[in-house]
């Protein structure tokens, strides 16, 4: 006997979330339509993890926006090794260490690193646009941005040896987060004051779920700018720095870009 799909009483709530709720049923099983959607989402998540970062396209996009670009790589020689050995994604390759050895820089306040992480899809969609949104806040505060580093096979902590080598006062790592079944394109922003190898995750601040269906670029840029300004006053980041950007404007000259914080929106992501 063929059983028709039965609707779910929570169907109206689906308009408020991308989570898999109110999918209904067909007998004791999931309706065929929902099963197919699940398969597509799973494929998108797998593609996001394995898709390589197109550094040529990213470099061109950043240069067109007026950023200086430096390309580096982690000690993971390929994607398969990167996925099996997270520790190698936190270390620089010998070639990248040599590149940094002959390029000592310190005439800037913030170093921005763009890493592929676990979703190059997220990086291609949002990373350059987020820097464009962030730049006016920093310009109005007189904060100088160093070269934008494109890092292949990168984990969050790769920003620490890069920042130390370039004498960066602080590092912002923009990186693709671990894909979920409804969010294969989520970008995370990890801010670290006084970066150096050995920094713990508790010494960083994270703004996550940056994407069209999650945290908008405008709000993400505001929150990151607030954290950068607050970290400069505090001289630290991480658990010592509480994110109060939703409750207060950015202190000092940064608040000339926006008098009040943007409206709050949902932001729930996963560290890569």
N, C-alpha and C positions, 0 to 999 in steps of 0.2 A: 504494500500500500504506500502510495506517495503522500508524504506529510508536508503540508504547507508551512512556510516560516511563520512563527508567531511573534508579534511585536512585543517590545519591552515597555513597561510602564514608565521607564526613565527616559524615553526617547526625546522628550523636549529638552533635556539637559545637554544633549549632544551639541547644541548650538553654542554652548559656552566653553567647550574644551575639545582638544584633539585626542584626549585619552580614549581608550577603547571601552566605552561604556554603552549600555543599552543596545547590544548587538543583536538581541533577539535570539531565537532558537528554531531549529527544525528537528522536531522530535527530541532526542537527547544530544543532538549535534549542533555545531555552528552553521548558520545559513551559508550557502555556497558563496554568495556575494561577499560576505565578511571574510570567509576563508581566503578568497582571492585577494582581497585587500590586504590581509595579513601577509600573504606571500609576497606581494609587491613591496610592502614596507620592509620586510625582512631582506629582500634583495637590495633595496635602496641603502639599508644600513650596511650591508656587506660591501656594496660598491663604494660607499663613502670611506670605509676603512682601507680598502685596497687601491683606490684611485690615487695616482701619483700627483704631486703638486706640480703644476705647470709654471715653473719659475720664470720662463721667458715672458709669458703673458702677465704674470704678477709684476715683474720688473718693469715692463712697459707701462702698465697701469699706474704704478707708483711714480715713475719718472715723469709721466704726463701730468701728475698732480704736484710735481715740484720737489719730490723727495729724493735724497741721495740714497742709493741702494748698495748693500754689500751682501754677497751670497756666501753662506757657510753650510756646513753639514755636520751631523753627529757622527759618532764612531760606529754607528750601525751601517754596514756597507750596502744593505738592500732592505726591501720592505719585509721580507720573510724574517730576517734576523731582527729587525726592529720590533716586530710583533712578539717574537720569542724572548728577546733580551731588552726589557725596558731600561736596564742600567746603562746600556750603550747609547740609548737615546738621550741620556743626561750628560754625556761626555762629548767633547769635540773630537773630530778626526784629527790626525796628525797634520794633514794639509791645512785644515782650518786654523789650527793652533799657530802654524807658521804664518798664515795670512794675517792673523791678529798680532803676531809678534812684531811685524814690521809696520803695523798701522796703529800706533798708540795714539789715542785721542781722549781728551777730557773736557773739551770746550763746549759742553752741552749739559743740560740738566736731566734729560730723560732719553733713555735708549729704548727704541721700540723694536721688538723681535717678532717676526711673523713665522710661526712654525706650523707645519702641516698637521702634526699630532695624529689624531685618529679620524679626522675628517677634512681632507683637502677641499671637499665640496663647500664646507662652511667658510674656509679661508677665501676661496675664490669669490664667494657671494658677498662677504661682509667685511673682510679685513681692511682693504684699502679704503672703502667707504667710511669705516669707523674712524680711521686716522684723519680723514678729511673733516669729519664732524668734530673730532677732538682738537684739531689744530687751532681753531680760533680761541678756545679757552686758554691754551698755553701761550699763544701769541700775545694776548691781552695781558697776561701775567708776566711777560718778558721771559718766559721759560723757553730754552732752546732745545730743539729735538735733534738728536744725533742721527747718524745714518740708520735707515731702516734695514734691519738684517732679515734676509730670507733664509730660513734654516730648514733643511731637508731632514727627514727622519728624526724629528725633534720631540722631546718631552718637555714639560714645563720647566724643569730645573736646568735645561740647557742654557737658559738665559743667565744663569749665575756665572759660569766661566766666561761667557761672552762679555757680560757687564764688567767683571773684574778686569779682563784683558784690556778693555777700552776705557777703564777708569770712570765708569758711569756711576753717578750718584744714585740712580734708580733705574729699574728696568720694567717695562711693560711687555709681557709676553702675550701675544694674541695667537691662539692655537685652537685647532679643531677639536671639539670635545667628543667623547665616546658616543656614537650614535645610539639613539633610542629608536623604538619602532614607530614613533611619530615625529622624530626630530633628527634626521640624518645630517642636518645642516646647522648645528648649534656651535657657535663660536664662544670661546671663553677668554676673558681678559684677566691675567694674573700679574699683580703689581708687587714688586719687591724693592724695598729700600736697602741701599748699600749691598748690592748683590755680591756674592762670593760662593764658591763651591762649599757644600755642607749646609747651606740654608735649609731649614725645615719648612714643610708646608704651613706650619703654624705661624711662620714669619712672612706670609704672603696674604694679600687681599684678593679675592676673586669676585668678578662680575661675570655671571654665567648666563647661558641660554640666550645669547645675543643672536637674534634671527628675526625674520619678518613675522612669524607667528608667535614669537616669544617676547624678549626684551627689545624694544625698538632701538635703532642705532642712536637716535637723538638722546634717549634716556641713558643708554649705556655710556655714551660719551660724557654726559653730565656727571654720572656717578663716578666714572674713572677720574675725571678732572677734580672732583671733590676729594677723592682719596689721595690724589697726588698733592693737592694743596695742603690737606690735613697732615700727610706724612712729612712734608717739609717743616711744618710747625712742630710736629712731635719728634721728628728725627728717628722715625721707625715705622714699621708696617706690621701687618699680621694681627694677632690677637690683641696687641696693644692699641690697635687703631680700630675703633668701632665705626662702622659705616652709618652715618646719620644724614646722608645726602637727601633722603626723602623728607626729612624734617627741617632742614635748614639750608639756606643758600650757601654757595661757595664763599668762603671768607676771602677778604682782600680783593685784589684787582680782578680776580677771576670772575667775580659775580657781576661784572659789567657786561658780560656776554648774555646773561640771563638773570633777571631779577628774582625769580622764584623757581624752585625745582619743578621739573616736569612731572606730570601725574604718574603715580606709581602704577606698575603693571606687574604681571606675574613673571617671576624669574627663577626657574628651578633647573639647574643643569648638573652635569657630572664632570668632575675633574678627569682630564684625559689620562 
